[in-house]
Amino acid sequence: MQALLDAIAAMPAPVDAGRIFHGRGGRHPGCEQWTLDCYPPVFVLTSFAQASEDDLAAIGAALQARWQQIAPGQSLSWVFQHRGEVLRLAGRSDTRLMAGSVPDPHLVTEDGARYRVHVLKGQNHGLFLDMAAGRRWVRAHVAALRARQGQGARVLNLFAYTCAFSVAALQGGAAQVVNVDMGRGSIATGQHNHRQNGLDAGASFLAHDIFSSWGKITRGGPYDLVIADPPSYQKGSFVATKDYARVLRRLPELLSAGGHALLCLNAPELGVDFLRAQVQEQAPALAFVERVSNPPEFADADENRALKVLVFRNNTEGST
Ligand SMILES: C[S@@+](CC[C@H](N)C(=O)[O-])C[C@H]1O[C@@H](n2cnc3c(N)ncnc32)[C@H](O)[C@@H]1O
């Protein structure tokens, strides 16, 4: 646990939401069970194995000591989430407020954008911190397209969750973003996220199962950028090994000539080769361009097990 305590002792005063300690990445032997995030002003400690009360007390004391140095006079707020194996297999977690309080609504920032989060509810807190580089790539890519073409890009955001990619795309100058997710609550948070950022035009929101009908999605196209960021395994909704192919084979008709696809996969057991081979099989006109590097704070001992964010270009006839 020493590496976690060291990271706490060295952490700067948090401004944006972000990861402070990524034991899961396997670069700190003995610390694989721990992650520490900050959704300012609240720290969220997660343990993927049983944690003793003594460990929690030591981590709490380290947070308290560092907080007094970086935010003198302010009270510390932190939450502990236990996601041990037994709970994980049951799809459950156990979350407690350890000190202080959580704002309601709780808004955090990233690169000047504001997002609503909920750190006491569920395992996903409203903003996937490991996707920060993906959002940066989207904002920059859309801005470059606008500069080159003189008009905003059309973007399709599949598996949109709380629509953070859409906020980044519109801030980059997209003309239109179609967000699709089957979670009504997530889509509602996504709409709220747009309002929080003063983005009142340009986005549309479809709360439906992608596989139930492609009609509305296809009608909004063709798109200059299609983002697909599905779960690796969500019972009854999406299983990467069989369902990613069903998304990929749609890409040629969804994408404009020369358009790009940002394809994401967060399954440790499925590497870059899995996704590239699936694209080759289902949409051979798409050429691999690059892998977007994960944020440095998510560095992993095995990059093939870490989050994969891959860019492809539609090289069909007539592409520019
Ligand atoms: C990994 S999250 C997406 C994260 C999001 N792209 C972001 O950047 O915050 C996966 C999402 O896929 C959605 N989902 C899973 N299966 C789906 C399906 N068949 N149709 C539509 N949405 C689905 C879930 O509701 C969940 O919000």
The ligand as an SDF file (V2000), in Angstrom:
LIG
                    3D

 27 29  0  0  0  0  0  0  0  0999 V2000
  -18.7700    2.3430  -21.6770 C   0  0  0  0  0  0  0  0  0  0  0  0
  -20.3240    3.1350  -21.5650 S   0  0  0  0  0  0  0  0  0  0  0  0
  -20.1290    4.4220  -22.7110 C   0  0  0  0  0  0  0  0  0  0  0  0
  -19.2810    5.5610  -22.2030 C   0  0  0  0  0  0  0  0  0  0  0  0
  -19.3860    6.8310  -23.0020 C   0  0  0  0  0  0  0  0  0  0  0  0
  -19.0320    6.6440  -24.3870 N   0  0  0  0  0  0  0  0  0  0  0  0
  -18.5740    7.9510  -22.3970 C   0  0  0  0  0  0  0  0  0  0  0  0
  -17.6410    8.4220  -23.0400 O   0  0  0  0  0  0  0  0  0  0  0  0
  -18.8600    8.3550  -21.2690 O   0  0  0  0  0  0  0  0  0  0  0  0
  -21.3760    1.9980  -22.4060 C   0  0  0  0  0  0  0  0  0  0  0  0
  -22.8110    2.4700  -22.6160 C   0  0  0  0  0  0  0  0  0  0  0  0
  -23.3990    1.5960  -23.5810 O   0  0  0  0  0  0  0  0  0  0  0  0
  -24.7890    1.5530  -23.3320 C   0  0  0  0  0  0  0  0  0  0  0  0
  -25.3200    0.3820  -24.0370 N   0  0  0  0  0  0  0  0  0  0  0  0
  -25.0160   -0.9190  -23.8460 C   0  0  0  0  0  0  0  0  0  0  0  0
  -25.6380   -1.7040  -24.7580 N   0  0  0  0  0  0  0  0  0  0  0  0
  -26.3770   -0.8690  -25.5550 C   0  0  0  0  0  0  0  0  0  0  0  0
  -27.2270   -1.0710  -26.6690 C   0  0  0  0  0  0  0  0  0  0  0  0
  -27.4430   -2.2930  -27.1570 N   0  0  0  0  0  0  0  0  0  0  0  0
  -27.8080    0.0100  -27.2290 N   0  0  0  0  0  0  0  0  0  0  0  0
  -27.5830    1.2590  -26.7370 C   0  0  0  0  0  0  0  0  0  0  0  0
  -26.7790    1.5080  -25.6870 N   0  0  0  0  0  0  0  0  0  0  0  0
  -26.1730    0.4620  -25.0960 C   0  0  0  0  0  0  0  0  0  0  0  0
  -24.9020    1.5340  -21.8340 C   0  0  0  0  0  0  0  0  0  0  0  0
  -26.1780    2.0080  -21.4470 O   0  0  0  0  0  0  0  0  0  0  0  0
  -23.7440    2.4470  -21.4170 C   0  0  0  0  0  0  0  0  0  0  0  0
  -24.1910    3.7480  -21.1640 O   0  0  0  0  0  0  0  0  0  0  0  0
  1  2  1  0
  2  3  1  0
  2 10  1  0
  3  4  1  0
  4  5  1  0
  5  6  1  0
  5  7  1  0
  7  8  2  0
  7  9  1  0
 10 11  1  0
 11 12  1  0
 11 26  1  0
 12 13  1  0
 13 14  1  0
 13 24  1  0
 14 15  1  0
 14 23  1  0
 15 16  2  0
 16 17  1  0
 17 18  1  0
 17 23  2  0
 18 19  1  0
 18 20  2  0
 20 21  1  0
 21 22  2  0
 22 23  1  0
 24 25  1  0
 24 26  1  0
 26 27  1  0
M  CHG  2   2   1   9  -1
M  END
$$$$
